[in-house]
Amino acid sequence: MSEPEKTFGQWVHDIRPLPGGKKLSAVLLAVCIVVMGSDVLAGTYDLSSARGITEMVVPFLPLLALALGGAKFAVPVWFLALLGVLLLGAPSFVIIWLIFPNLIVVAFCCFLLPWRPALAFTGASLLLVPTLVLPEERAVDPVILLGVAVLLAAIAGLSLNVYRRGQERSAHRIRDLEKHQALVRAEERTRLAYELHDIVAHDVTVMAMQARRVDYVKDPEKLKEILHGIGGTARQTLQDLRSLVALLKEDEREQRAPDAKEAPTASEDVELLDAGAMSGETATAVGFVHDIDGVVDALKRSGFQVSLTIEGKPARVPTSMRQALRRTVRELGTNILKHAQPGSEAELLLRVETHQVTLCAHNEVSTAQPIMSSHTGLEAMRARCDAFGGHVVVREAQGRWMTTIVMPLEGLHSSPPGERGKMSLMRLPREDPGIGSRVD
């Protein structure tokens, strides 16, 4: 909230306490006691009358209020003390005794008050001090001294106020930066989790599924081929992990010139279903299709009967979206490996339409005990779709599992806020509507 919009209660709440707390309060009280005690011992005031006691106490009331209650009490008491001096006739010696406590009170009040109230207090003080000459014209010189003292104290207090406000703004910015850094770290951890999932989970799943096939293969040549594939996938996984670690250590890569061509990282260049099968040239439409073919070939080598249908022109898909779809295809292929009935039919569909891209995977659900899943892959698919304003639909019907990803080609962020990145999970009791049908 800006300062002009604040209420009186908020102004009072924003008044800072005395620095040093009770220690400084004790020092100010001691100063009052010592000064007034010295006046009593010196016989400056006639303590036998109420007027004499009043003349001694009134100049120090603002300082006592500052010591006991801080600036929020000292400000009104300062004006009351000034009124009291006027009612006493503004004798010169009382005005002179006002100078010392006013130096302290005005300086601290201008320092502790919010900026606008501090300026208002300074202006009011400088305007009201000259009124002390009205009852007694002989008090001109003491009033001038008091006015100069108030002005100097106000300048000192306002200067410290500016410094304090600058420190508070800096501390506030630091807190905001710390919150922002915490958010960035959390987002980075999530991104790294997706990266590690893409690199490790897919390859480890492939190795596990290939190792499971070893128990059922009797042909030595086929067995040798499977073991060779496991070894190649393991080596590629290790290379990907090393590349990711190297990427994290090289922060200067993020500071490259805008026109510098960035080489794709290993985690983006290799096929996580079968090492070496994917092109890594997803920046081109031909490479994108080749990557999808690599997933299909890997599934076929694992014993699945896979059909791939591509409708439309993949060249219409933006490069950044191709990267997201490429990883999504790998995730869909891995899910088929993990959860589909071994040797069953699976279907992949890529449809590029005028306004959107649709990617579907359709497979038979395995009757065996399901492999443990952290659902990180689904979360990663949802995050990629959210970046492009798309949505994910996952459903099961009559033993068939279908995943549909839709991303808009035009107006990527035109979807309603509640629809962007949506992921649905449905189990349909009726006949499955087939690949390409959209469920919302």
PyMOL commands that set and color helices and strands:
alter all, ss='L'
color gray80, all
select helices_A, chain A and resi 3-5+8-13+22-42+50-69+71-87+92-112+115-133+137-214+220-249+251-255+266-269+285-301+314-316+319-339+376-387
alter helices_A, ss='H'
color red, helices_A
select strands_A, chain A and resi 305-311+345-352+356-364+391-397+400-408+422-427
alter strands_A, ss='S'
color yellow, strands_A
deselect
rebuild
show_as cartoon
